[in-house]
Amino acid sequence: MLRRVLAAVLVAAALLTVSACGSSAPKNALGSRKIAVADRVAAPAMRGELMGGGQFDLSQHKGQVVVVNFWASYCPPCRTEAPELEKVLAATKDQGVTFIGVNVHDQRDPANAYLADTKPTYGSIFDPSASLALQFDVPPNSIPATLVIDRSGRIAAVMRAEIDQALLEPVVRELLAEQA
């Protein structure tokens, strides 16, 4: 009996490990969903303290396309996609695109070490309780996750897997071409 319980616990732990921090499936095979204009809903309010100091308020960015990336220091796919996010930012920032990171379910020291290592040029909100992530329907075990908000403040794309420039940039450019 004890062996069965132990085996069940080990299987459950293995499944949780596999489901956390993205997926091992190919980057472009999972998780990309652009939402039709008629089906978009308003993004939840998002305000918070930036890890490097200052504040971020999503409502101050209406009229811009906003890329929101949920990450954690303990998430290897988050680290892998960090330079890909920077490539898209560099290619689109002059066209009215804002990037914001949201560090979820993490501790401040490891999160700061991650930022020191990956050196993003955009800010990140510290969200240790994952309350912001949950408002965006991003459970902590589904990171990395990237959402793109259109110029009208509506969720226009959801990517629940590690992304790269080839996946994200076309979505951002499509949204830039839309009228607010």
Backbone bond lengths (Angstrom), bond angles and torsions (degrees), N, CA, C in turn:
res aa  C-N    CA-C-N  psi(-1)  N-CA   C-N-CA  omega(-1)  CA-C   N-CA-C  phi
1 M - - - 1.450 - - 1.533 110.90 -
2 L 1.318 116.48 -46.61 1.456 120.42 179.83 1.523 110.87 -61.52
3 R 1.332 117.64 -36.99 1.459 120.96 178.39 1.522 111.20 -63.82
4 R 1.331 117.06 -39.54 1.471 120.38 178.84 1.522 111.21 -64.48
5 V 1.318 116.29 -43.40 1.460 120.37 179.27 1.526 109.80 -63.59
6 L 1.329 116.89 -45.42 1.454 120.95 178.75 1.527 110.80 -61.89
7 A 1.318 117.24 -42.40 1.465 120.81 178.49 1.522 110.85 -62.78
8 A 1.328 117.14 -41.39 1.470 120.71 179.34 1.525 110.62 -64.34
9 V 1.327 117.00 -40.79 1.462 120.78 178.80 1.527 110.28 -64.56
10 L 1.315 117.63 -42.07 1.466 120.82 179.54 1.519 111.47 -65.48
11 V 1.325 118.35 -39.80 1.462 121.30 177.52 1.524 109.88 -64.88
12 A 1.328 116.97 -44.24 1.470 120.31 179.22 1.522 110.53 -61.97
13 A 1.315 117.71 -42.22 1.472 120.75 179.06 1.517 110.87 -63.81
14 A 1.323 116.72 -39.93 1.469 119.72 178.47 1.519 110.90 -64.55
15 L 1.323 117.28 -41.29 1.465 120.37 178.67 1.522 111.17 -64.34
16 L 1.318 117.78 -40.69 1.463 120.47 178.06 1.512 110.84 -64.34
17 T 1.323 117.02 -40.02 1.454 120.40 179.36 1.514 111.05 -63.67
18 V 1.339 116.97 -41.57 1.452 120.52 179.84 1.514 110.89 -67.09
19 S 1.344 118.67 -37.99 1.463 120.48 -176.39 1.517 112.85 -78.54
20 A 1.316 118.21 -23.25 1.457 120.38 -178.36 1.525 110.68 -76.24
21 C 1.310 115.92 151.54 1.460 122.65 174.78 1.511 112.83 56.83
22 G 1.291 116.66 51.12 1.455 120.36 172.00 1.500 113.25 85.52
23 S 1.299 115.28 -151.70 1.451 121.71 -173.45 1.511 109.64 -143.30
24 S 1.322 114.96 159.19 1.449 119.03 176.35 1.527 111.35 -89.20
25 A 1.315 118.39 0.98 1.458 121.57 177.75 1.523 109.51 -68.89
26 P 1.334 117.66 158.12 1.466 119.99 178.68 1.522 111.28 -54.42
27 K 1.321 116.14 145.03 1.460 122.29 -174.57 1.523 113.02 -51.33
28 N 1.305 117.84 -46.39 1.459 119.95 -173.59 1.519 113.10 -88.10
29 A 1.329 119.38 -0.43 1.455 121.54 -178.32 1.522 111.90 -86.79
30 L 1.292 117.66 -19.09 1.461 121.63 -174.38 1.506 112.73 -119.57
31 G 1.273 115.15 155.82 1.429 122.56 156.52 1.508 120.74 66.60
32 S 1.306 121.87 0.49 1.452 119.12 179.75 1.515 108.52 -95.51
33 R 1.317 115.28 123.43 1.447 119.04 -179.53 1.515 108.80 -143.31
34 K 1.327 116.19 106.16 1.456 120.64 172.44 1.517 106.23 -84.80
35 I 1.287 116.71 136.97 1.459 122.40 -174.29 1.517 109.39 -100.81
36 A 1.327 116.35 131.88 1.459 121.30 177.78 1.530 109.33 -59.07
37 V 1.320 116.44 145.35 1.469 121.32 -176.49 1.526 111.16 -52.83
38 A 1.314 117.57 -43.69 1.470 121.28 -177.18 1.526 112.58 -66.66
39 D 1.324 117.82 -20.94 1.465 121.47 -176.79 1.530 113.73 -99.96
40 R 1.304 117.85 -0.67 1.465 120.92 -177.35 1.528 110.90 -74.16
41 V 1.337 113.81 145.72 1.463 120.46 176.28 1.518 108.56 -119.48
42 A 1.308 115.53 156.39 1.460 121.02 178.86 1.524 110.19 -60.77
43 A 1.309 115.13 138.14 1.463 119.95 175.40 1.524 108.59 -68.93
44 P 1.323 117.03 144.78 1.466 118.97 175.77 1.530 110.74 -62.11
45 A 1.304 115.84 159.71 1.463 120.11 173.85 1.529 107.80 -61.68
46 M 1.306 115.58 138.82 1.457 119.38 178.75 1.516 108.56 -140.15
47 R 1.309 113.96 111.76 1.462 121.38 176.77 1.520 107.30 -134.12
48 G 1.316 114.99 147.04 1.449 116.65 176.53 1.505 112.52 -178.03
49 E 1.329 113.08 167.58 1.461 121.77 178.36 1.523 109.07 -80.01
50 L 1.325 115.29 129.61 1.461 120.39 175.98 1.522 109.22 -76.44
51 M 1.304 116.10 142.11 1.459 120.18 -176.52 1.523 112.16 -62.32
52 G 1.313 117.87 -30.40 1.457 121.01 178.76 1.517 113.40 -89.65
53 G 1.317 116.42 5.35 1.457 121.46 -177.63 1.521 111.16 106.86
54 G 1.288 116.26 150.68 1.456 121.74 -178.66 1.516 111.80 94.02
55 Q 1.303 114.85 -174.86 1.461 121.64 -176.28 1.523 110.02 -128.55
56 F 1.319 116.18 155.65 1.460 122.04 171.63 1.514 107.50 -126.98
57 D 1.334 115.83 136.20 1.459 122.34 176.61 1.527 107.02 -136.08
58 L 1.320 116.06 112.69 1.457 121.04 -177.72 1.518 112.31 -56.80
59 S 1.325 117.76 -33.90 1.469 120.70 -178.06 1.534 112.17 -62.81
60 Q 1.329 117.41 -21.01 1.467 121.30 178.49 1.530 112.54 -78.15
61 H 1.335 117.31 -1.48 1.460 120.95 -175.07 1.527 113.18 -117.21
62 K 1.339 116.18 18.20 1.468 118.63 174.17 1.512 108.37 -60.97
63 G 1.326 115.38 143.06 1.456 120.35 -175.99 1.513 112.00 93.07
64 Q 1.334 116.84 -8.66 1.458 122.40 176.95 1.525 109.34 -115.50
65 V 1.307 116.23 154.72 1.456 121.39 167.89 1.527 105.85 -82.28
66 V 1.327 117.10 131.83 1.465 121.34 -177.81 1.527 109.06 -122.17
67 V 1.328 115.77 125.98 1.456 122.27 176.21 1.526 107.15 -100.73
68 V 1.329 115.95 121.09 1.460 122.19 -179.03 1.525 107.64 -112.04
69 N 1.336 115.94 117.40 1.459 120.76 -178.16 1.523 109.87 -113.47
70 F 1.331 116.24 120.82 1.461 122.85 178.32 1.525 108.10 -94.05
71 W 1.339 116.57 127.53 1.457 121.75 -173.98 1.523 110.82 -146.32
72 A 1.332 115.36 169.11 1.465 122.29 173.91 1.521 108.50 -148.55
73 S 1.311 116.37 153.56 1.466 120.88 -177.34 1.522 112.20 -66.57
74 Y 1.313 117.87 -25.76 1.463 122.27 -176.61 1.533 112.80 -89.64
75 C 1.320 117.71 9.56 1.458 123.18 -173.61 1.529 111.04 -107.27
76 P 1.342 119.05 102.19 1.466 120.59 -179.27 1.536 114.27 -56.75
77 P 1.341 120.69 -41.77 1.478 118.53 178.11 1.535 112.57 -62.95
78 C 1.326 116.92 -28.54 1.468 119.93 177.30 1.526 109.61 -63.55
79 R 1.310 115.83 -41.76 1.473 121.46 179.92 1.533 109.86 -66.34
80 T 1.324 117.10 -40.32 1.461 121.74 -178.91 1.522 111.55 -65.93
81 E 1.336 117.05 -38.00 1.462 119.07 -176.77 1.529 113.23 -82.69
82 A 1.316 118.64 -13.59 1.470 121.55 -176.98 1.529 112.82 -53.78
83 P 1.337 120.37 -47.92 1.470 118.73 179.04 1.534 112.42 -67.69
84 E 1.322 117.66 -26.38 1.466 121.40 177.79 1.533 110.67 -69.11
85 L 1.311 116.09 -39.15 1.467 120.28 175.38 1.524 110.29 -62.17
86 E 1.322 116.08 -41.96 1.470 120.69 179.33 1.528 111.65 -61.96
87 K 1.333 117.03 -37.88 1.468 120.39 178.27 1.525 110.97 -62.72
88 V 1.331 116.32 -42.89 1.466 119.47 179.89 1.526 109.82 -68.11
89 L 1.312 117.43 -41.16 1.463 120.34 177.20 1.521 110.67 -59.27
90 A 1.306 117.16 -47.41 1.470 120.77 -179.47 1.523 111.47 -60.56
91 A 1.320 116.97 -35.64 1.468 121.16 -177.15 1.533 113.16 -79.40
92 T 1.339 117.61 -16.94 1.473 119.36 -171.91 1.527 115.69 -128.33
93 K 1.313 118.83 -8.44 1.468 119.79 -172.18 1.529 113.54 -61.66
94 D 1.312 117.79 -29.84 1.463 120.20 -179.95 1.526 112.56 -76.66
95 Q 1.314 116.90 -2.57 1.463 121.40 -177.57 1.527 112.62 -108.82
96 G 1.317 117.75 13.47 1.461 120.15 176.68 1.511 114.08 93.94
97 V 1.314 117.61 34.52 1.462 121.90 178.08 1.524 108.61 -110.54
98 T 1.329 115.36 134.50 1.460 121.90 176.05 1.519 108.07 -117.54
99 F 1.319 116.35 137.68 1.462 122.13 174.73 1.516 108.31 -111.46
100 I 1.328 115.64 142.40 1.457 121.60 174.16 1.529 108.07 -143.33
101 G 1.305 115.96 134.73 1.458 121.06 174.11 1.508 109.62 -97.12
102 V 1.309 116.11 154.51 1.461 122.00 173.67 1.526 106.46 -132.61
103 N 1.329 115.88 111.79 1.456 121.85 178.64 1.523 107.90 -84.05
104 V 1.333 116.54 119.60 1.468 120.40 -174.05 1.521 112.26 -113.77
105 H 1.308 113.79 145.64 1.470 123.36 170.87 1.523 111.32 47.09
106 D 1.314 116.27 51.60 1.455 122.18 -172.85 1.521 108.80 -135.96
107 Q 1.306 116.53 173.31 1.457 122.63 173.06 1.525 108.08 -106.95
108 R 1.318 115.43 151.09 1.462 120.03 -172.80 1.539 113.50 -61.33
109 D 1.328 118.70 -43.93 1.474 119.82 -177.10 1.528 112.24 -62.94
110 P 1.341 119.66 -49.86 1.466 118.37 177.33 1.538 112.34 -63.33
111 A 1.331 117.07 -35.88 1.471 120.28 178.25 1.523 110.32 -64.24
112 N 1.323 117.57 -43.36 1.469 120.66 177.55 1.529 111.40 -64.56
113 A 1.329 117.37 -37.81 1.468 120.49 177.53 1.536 110.40 -64.79
114 Y 1.319 116.93 -39.88 1.472 121.68 176.67 1.527 109.85 -59.83
115 L 1.335 116.70 -46.98 1.469 120.97 179.95 1.527 111.13 -63.60
116 A 1.326 117.10 -39.37 1.468 120.27 178.55 1.528 110.58 -64.30
117 D 1.319 116.90 -32.83 1.455 121.26 -179.18 1.533 112.05 -79.99
118 T 1.328 117.63 -44.50 1.469 120.80 -175.27 1.530 112.89 -86.54
119 K 1.317 117.87 -21.76 1.472 124.43 174.95 1.539 114.58 51.78
120 P 1.329 117.98 54.19 1.463 118.12 176.96 1.525 110.71 -66.14
121 T 1.322 116.25 148.83 1.465 120.63 179.77 1.523 111.52 -92.99
122 Y 1.309 117.13 4.82 1.464 122.68 176.99 1.527 108.01 -120.28
123 G 1.316 116.37 161.87 1.450 121.35 -176.56 1.514 113.49 -81.67
124 S 1.329 114.14 164.85 1.458 121.62 176.10 1.521 109.25 -134.69
125 I 1.312 114.28 136.63 1.465 122.07 175.06 1.527 107.74 -86.06
126 F 1.319 116.47 137.68 1.460 122.38 176.33 1.521 107.69 -88.32
127 D 1.334 117.40 117.14 1.468 123.52 -175.78 1.535 110.10 -129.97
128 P 1.362 117.39 66.51 1.463 119.24 -173.85 1.530 113.69 -62.96
129 S 1.302 118.29 -27.27 1.466 120.52 179.47 1.527 111.77 -84.70
130 A 1.323 117.01 -8.65 1.468 123.90 -177.56 1.530 112.26 64.33
131 S 1.320 117.36 22.74 1.470 119.66 -179.04 1.528 111.58 -66.63
132 L 1.322 118.08 -40.25 1.471 119.83 176.65 1.523 110.56 -65.31
133 A 1.320 115.84 -43.46 1.464 119.77 179.43 1.525 110.47 -58.65
134 L 1.307 117.14 -44.40 1.464 120.21 -179.11 1.529 111.80 -66.07
135 Q 1.328 118.19 -32.98 1.465 120.37 175.82 1.524 110.92 -62.93
136 F 1.334 116.47 -29.64 1.465 121.73 178.25 1.531 111.43 -94.18
137 D 1.334 116.84 11.27 1.465 122.57 -179.98 1.526 111.37 60.63
138 V 1.332 115.64 42.14 1.463 121.98 177.23 1.532 107.42 -119.31
139 P 1.347 117.23 92.50 1.462 118.53 176.71 1.530 109.95 -65.87
140 P 1.330 118.12 148.73 1.463 121.08 -176.79 1.527 114.11 -56.50
141 N 1.324 118.41 -25.49 1.465 119.04 -179.61 1.524 112.05 -85.75
142 S 1.347 117.68 7.63 1.468 119.58 179.13 1.524 112.13 -113.38
143 I 1.330 116.44 21.12 1.461 118.89 177.54 1.520 109.35 -90.04
144 P 1.300 118.25 153.32 1.450 125.66 1.08 1.520 110.91 -72.05
145 A 1.305 114.03 151.74 1.463 121.46 174.62 1.522 107.00 -141.82
146 T 1.326 115.62 139.32 1.452 121.30 179.93 1.518 108.00 -129.14
147 L 1.315 116.21 127.45 1.457 122.39 175.98 1.517 108.07 -116.69
148 V 1.314 116.12 146.02 1.450 120.34 178.29 1.515 107.72 -119.87
149 I 1.313 115.25 126.77 1.460 123.32 -178.32 1.525 107.96 -100.66
150 D 1.335 116.73 132.34 1.467 119.24 -178.98 1.527 111.17 -79.32
151 R 1.315 116.52 177.19 1.472 121.96 -176.49 1.524 113.20 -62.67
152 S 1.334 116.59 -20.83 1.461 121.14 179.29 1.523 112.68 -91.66
153 G 1.330 117.58 3.95 1.465 121.04 177.41 1.519 113.51 83.85
154 R 1.342 117.33 22.49 1.463 121.14 -179.81 1.526 110.45 -109.19
155 I 1.318 116.22 148.70 1.458 120.43 176.81 1.524 107.76 -70.04
156 A 1.341 115.98 118.98 1.461 121.53 -174.07 1.526 113.25 -111.63
157 A 1.319 117.84 -18.31 1.467 120.94 178.58 1.522 108.86 -154.90
158 V 1.326 114.84 144.37 1.460 121.97 179.15 1.522 107.75 -131.87
159 M 1.321 116.38 126.17 1.462 122.09 178.47 1.519 107.66 -126.99
160 R 1.304 116.08 110.76 1.466 121.68 -175.44 1.519 111.69 -105.44
161 A 1.294 115.23 47.94 1.466 121.99 178.31 1.518 107.38 -161.34
162 E 1.316 115.80 170.64 1.456 120.33 175.43 1.525 108.31 -59.53
163 I 1.315 115.80 133.87 1.462 120.46 -178.69 1.522 109.97 -112.61
164 D 1.322 114.23 165.81 1.452 120.09 172.56 1.526 107.96 -136.37
165 Q 1.312 115.86 175.49 1.461 120.96 -176.71 1.529 110.84 -59.62
166 A 1.328 117.67 -39.85 1.470 121.30 -177.59 1.527 112.09 -63.52
167 L 1.307 117.74 -28.13 1.470 121.52 178.57 1.525 111.48 -85.93
168 L 1.317 117.29 -45.30 1.461 121.08 -172.22 1.527 114.14 -80.43
169 E 1.311 117.55 -44.31 1.466 118.93 -173.05 1.529 113.77 -59.11
170 P 1.334 120.67 -42.98 1.474 118.81 178.15 1.532 113.07 -61.24
171 V 1.319 116.83 -35.98 1.470 120.46 177.84 1.523 109.52 -64.58
172 V 1.316 116.82 -46.82 1.466 121.08 179.83 1.526 110.01 -61.21
173 R 1.305 117.25 -43.99 1.474 120.42 -179.29 1.535 111.73 -65.20
174 E 1.328 118.26 -38.45 1.464 121.44 175.86 1.520 110.32 -60.47
175 L 1.325 115.93 -42.70 1.462 119.94 -179.40 1.516 111.50 -70.44
176 L 1.314 117.89 -33.04 1.466 120.81 175.52 1.522 110.48 -63.71
177 A 1.319 116.73 -33.12 1.468 120.91 -178.30 1.530 112.83 -76.21
178 E 1.335 116.68 -18.53 1.467 119.52 179.04 1.526 110.51 -74.86
179 Q 1.323 115.62 150.87 1.461 121.01 173.94 1.529 108.99 -83.66
180 A 1.302 117.42 145.83 1.474 121.55 179.54 1.511 110.54 -70.42
